[in-house]
Amino acid sequence: MATADDALLLDKQLCFALYSASRAMTRAYGPVLEPLGLTYPQYLALLILWEEKRASVKELGERLSLDSGTLTPLLKRLEQRGLVTRRRDPDDERVVRIELTAEGQKLRGRARSVPGEIACRAGLDVSDERKRARLERLREELVALAERIEATSAKISR
């Protein structure tokens, strides 16, 4: 018999299911990214740069939902490795532009296997078109959920 207190059971919490899945996914990336010398957040930043070639620190922070206090040290380490350059925008000194180096672009080729390895570690069969479509729907639902939560939170905090 269900009770009102069932709503407070840990196993009934959507937030905990998402938290657990997120932590497990992040942990799965560790050994896959280690040979590339990357952390998971560095990999995410590079994904954007491989797509865009260059971005401001602000743009990266917005796409990754990271503040500059977290992003700046991560980008400094990528710069020390010779994967990116950081330069002040000549038109606006407040803006720091991040750009891939040739070495950073070259690393993209080595990283091509990462999504497949992660899918394998997650027990996902991406060779089946229906399963790939289901996985894409799940990704889209999670993105939509995050957007709804952000929008609702913004309305409530006004």
Secondary structure as GFF3:
##gff-version 3
##sequence-region A 1 158
A	DSSP	three_ten_helix	4	8	.	.	.	ID=ss1
A	DSSP	three_ten_helix	10	12	.	.	.	ID=ss2
A	DSSP	alpha_helix	14	33	.	.	.	ID=ss3
A	DSSP	three_ten_helix	34	36	.	.	.	ID=ss4
A	DSSP	alpha_helix	40	52	.	.	.	ID=ss5
A	DSSP	beta_strand	54	56	.	.	.	ID=ss6
A	DSSP	alpha_helix	57	64	.	.	.	ID=ss7
A	DSSP	alpha_helix	68	80	.	.	.	ID=ss8
A	DSSP	beta_strand	84	89	.	.	.	ID=ss9
A	DSSP	beta_strand	92	100	.	.	.	ID=ss10
A	DSSP	alpha_helix	102	111	.	.	.	ID=ss11
A	DSSP	alpha_helix	114	121	.	.	.	ID=ss12
A	DSSP	alpha_helix	129	156	.	.	.	ID=ss13
###
